[in-house]
Amino acid sequence: MITCYIKYVIDADKLQAFEAYAKMWIPLVNKFGGTHHGYFLPHEGANTVAVALFSFDSLAAYEIYRAESMDDVVCQAAYAHAQETKCIVSYERSFMKPIFDAD
């Protein structure tokens, strides 16, 4: 299993637009076989940093999701929302191996 960690730099004045974007993507990741662990929006501290975490069975499964999402109308709408609102300034994507228990 791999977990994708995305650190977003967002426009603090467009937090509601970013929240709408986040709510669009959670069911989409799940639709394509992943498990979304949520978006984490600024609350205290830096008001321009948000995080998303979601997992796939493998990096290959993630790559299939990426390819298939490019042709999905709802995914395209989510991308368009981010571009139109300019709520995302930049992002960094990393892949991690999660450990959920002591085994």
Buried (B, 14 or more C-beta within 10 A) or exposed (E): BBBBBBBBBBBBEBBEBBBBBBEBBBEBBEBBEBEBBEBBBBEEEEBBBBBBBBBBEEEEBBEBBEEEBEEBEEBEEBBEBBEEBEBBEEBEEEEEEEEEEEE
